Amino acid sequence: MKAGEISRSRIDSNNNSKITTSLTPFQHMASSSTGALVTSVFVTPLDVVKIRLQAQQKEFMRNKCFLYCNDVVEHACFCVSGTGTTSSYSYKHPRYFSGTLDAFIKITRTEGKSSLWSGLPTALVMAAPATVIYFTLYDQLRACLLHHSNASKQALWVPMLAGATARVIAVTVISPLELIRTKMQSKKLSYSEIGKAIRSLVQLKGFLSLWRGLGPTVLRDVPLSSIYWASYEHLKFRFQMEQPSFWFSFTAGATAGTVAAVLTLPFDVVKTHRQIELGELDIHTKYSNRQLTSTYDLLTHIYRQRGVKALYAGNV
């Protein structure tokens, strides 16, 4: 159950009337943080598989050479022509992961079960500030908008605006941690290797480069939050659930989240493509004659190279 929908009720002993008390901001923070920590533990393996599926179809769009050993793919070099520019020839390659189940099996077999929880410490560090900022801001903004605009509770623009604003602030704060987590989940890396890659990135591109991928992240999360909260609040109104039960919150949240996630997945693919370049920037800058930096360029490039299916990699 999301933090903003939890309320406690007590029976007044004098008149047996039911009194509903809203949660305080501190209780919002505590409940949302606890939920986020538990969710991170259970969902991280799915996140790892999703990012691996998105990363594998990216690598073969960059004219790279690869080494294959025991079903494990490693980057060997860029394919460079004699003029110093990236070669335009193509070649066939064996598929690494054929799907979600195949990815689970191969990651477990070749890297060990612990790899399914790659980036979990970073995810746990992200969980508390991200959810505290997001859920607390959403509840406060929604209440403020309802109060000052005199809008009805079923007005869909209120949760959409509150959810979008809260998400922008939350993802901006945690973007550097998201960069680290995505890179760690894209391949098996140690924290020392990540540290070296980050130092190289900052030296090469400056401190603001730690927010690499923020653009597509915002384009993913803002509509995702807007669609999610609008769908969730609509379901509450449709089924007249002013104080929803646990199972209603669970079902409505899952339904709204599924719709929002599917519609915004192409931006998630672009975010992954941008963030897993961490540690590869020096090679990419040296040999690439054109860097695709805008979200629109990356979306069109992925579509032209691999089709619509590539934009929904990791959907399952």
N, C-alpha and C positions, 0 to 999 in steps of 0.2 A: 504494500500500500504506500502511495507516495506521501511525503511528509505533510503537504498542505491539506490533505483530506482526512487526517487523523484528528479525531476530537474525542473528548472524554465527557461522559454524562453522569450525573448523579441525581438521585431522587431527593427532593426537599422533604424533610420529615414532617414539616408543618402542613403542607397542602398537597403532597404527593405529585407535584408538577415536575415535569422533566426540564432540567436546566442544562443547556449545552454551552460548554466553555471552549473557546478556540485555543489552539496551542500557542505558546509564547515563541518568539524568535529562537530562544535557546533550545526549546524542545524541537522546533523545526530542524535546527542544526544537528542535534543529537540523533534524531530518527533518520534523517537523510544520510548522515555520515555512516551510521551503522549499516543501513541498506546498501550503500555504495561499496563498503568494504566487503560485505558478504557476496554481493553481485560480482565484484572483481575476481574473487577466487573461483567462482563457478564459471564465469563467462570467458576468462582469459584463454583457455584452450581453443574456443571457437574463434576468438579474435586472432590468435596466432594462425590458425588455418585460413581464415579470411585474408589476412595480409599476405601469407605465402602464395595463395592463389592469385591475388592481385599483382604481386611482385614478379611471379614467374612469367606472366604474359607481357610484362613491361620489358624484361631484359632482352627478349628476342626482337624488340623493336629498335634496338640501339646498335645493331651491327657489331656485336661483341663475339669474341671467341670464347668457348667454354671447354672445360674439362669435365668428363663424366666418370665417376668411380663409385661403384656399389649404389647406384641410383641417386647419388648426391651430386648436385651440380655446383660448380665453383666458377667464378669469373677468372679467366686467364689473362685476357688482354682485349684492347680495342682492335678491330680490323681497320688498319690504316693503309692507305694507298701510298705510292711513292712520292706524291706531292704533299703529303702531310695532312690531307683531308680524309674524312671518313669514307671508306669504300661504299659503293652503292650496290654491290652484288649481294645476293641472298643465298641461303642454303637451308636445307631441311634439318630439323633437329628432333630428337626424341622428346616426347612429352614427359615432364617430370611428375606432376600431379594431374590425374585425370578427373578428379572430383574431390568432394569433401571427405568421404570415407577413405579414399585412397591417400589423401594428405595425412589424415590421422594415423593411418597404418605406417606410412613411410617415415614420417617424422619420428614416431615412437620407435620404429625399428632401427633407423640409422643414427638418431641423435639421443635417444633415450626419452623416457616419459617426462623427465624434468623440462625438456624443451617446449612442451605444450604450455608451460607456465612461464615462458620467457617474458621478461619485462614486467613480471608481477609486482616486484618491489616498487618499481616506478609507478605502476598502475595504482598501488595502494597509497603511495604518496600523493598522487593526483586526486584520488577519490574524495578525500575529505574536503579540500578547498573547492574542488569543482562542484560537488553536490551542495555544499553549504552555500556557496555563492549562488548557484543556479536555483535551487528550490526555495531558498529564503527570499531571494530577490523576486522570483516569480510570484510567490504568495503576497509579498508586500506590494509589488507593482499592481497586481490584479486587484487587490483590495483598494489601493489608491485610485486606480482608474475607475472602478465601480463607484467609488464615493464621489469623485469630483466630476464625473461625466454624467451621472444620474442614469447610466445605462442599465438595462435589465441584465439579470444574471445569465440569461441565455444568449446575450449578444456575443457572437463568435469573435468579433474583432478585439475584444478585451483580452481573452486568453492568448490569442495569436500575437498581439503586440507585447504583452507581458512576457510570454515565453521567448519571443525573438530577442527582446532587449536583454533579458537575463542570460540567454545563451551566448550572445556576443561578448558580454563582459566575462563570463566564465571561461570560454574557450581562449580568449586573449590572455588571461592570466596564466593558464596552464599550458599554453602552446609549446614552450620549450620542453616541458616534460613529455608532451605528446610526441614530439619529434624523436626524443630518446627512446620512448617505448616502441614506436613504430619501427625504428631501425633495428632494435633488439629482437623484435618479433619477425622481421623479414629474413633473418638468418641467424645462425648460432654465433653470438659474439660475447666476449667478456666485457666487464665494465672498464677495464683498462683500455681495451680497443675503442670502446665508445668514447672514453675520455680523450684519447688522442685525436679521434675524428672531430670531436667538438672543438678542441683547441685549434686544429687546422682550419676548421670552418670559420671560427671567429677571427683568426689571423688573416684569412683570405678575404672574407666578406664583411667582417665587422660584427659587432654585438647583436645588431638587429636581425642578423641571419638566423639566429636561434628561433625566430618566429617563421621560419621557412614552412610553407604549406598552410599558413594562417588563412590566406584568401580562400582556397577551396574548402577549408574546414568551416569557415563562416558560411560559405555558400551551401555547404551540406547541413550544418547544424541549425541555421536560422530557419530555413523552410521546414526542416525536420521538427524543430520545436513548435513552430507555428501550426503545422499540420497535426502534430501529436496532441497539443493542448486543445485545439479546436475540436478535434475528433473526440477526445476524452470528455470534454465538457458537454459536447452535443449528446454523447451517449448517456451521460448523467441526467441531462434534461429530458431526453427521450424516454428514459425508463424511470423518471421521477425519483432519482436517488440523491437527495440533498445530502444525506450522510451515508455514503455507500458502504456496503459490507466489504469484508476482505476479498471474497471471491469475485464480487462485481468489480472492484478495483483491479484485481489481478487480470480478469478477462478483458475488461475495457482497456486497460493499459496495454495488454499484449496486442489487441486488435489495432489500437491507434498507433502503437509503435511499429507494427508490421507495415501498415500502410505508409507511414512516414519514412521508414528505412528504405523500402523498395523504391519510392519515388526519388529519393535523394542519393541513391547509391553511386551514380556516375561521379558525383563530386567527391565521394569517399575514395573512389579509385584514383582520381587525380591527386588527392591529398597523399595517398600512399606513394604514388609515383614520385611526387616532389620530395617527400621526407626520407625515402630510402636512398636518395642520392647522397645523403650524408656520408662522408668518407670517400666519395667518388668524384668530388667536385674538381680536384686538381687534374685528374685524368680527363674528365669530361671537358673542362675549360681549355685544355691544351689541344685536344684533337677535334673537338666538335666545331663545325663552321656556323652552326646556328643553335642556340639554346632556346628551347621552348619553355618560356617562363610564365606566360599568361594561362589562366585556367581555360579560356576559350581555345587557345592554340592547342593545348594538350588534349582537350576533349575531341576536337576535330581530327587531330593526329591519331589518337587511339582508334577513333571510328574508321578512319581511312585505312589504317594498317590492319586492324583486327576485327572490325565490324561491331555491331551493337552488343554482341555477346561479351566482348572485352570490357565494355562500360558497366557490365553487371557481374564482373568476376567476383566470386566470393559471396554471391547473393544467398545461397543456401545456408 
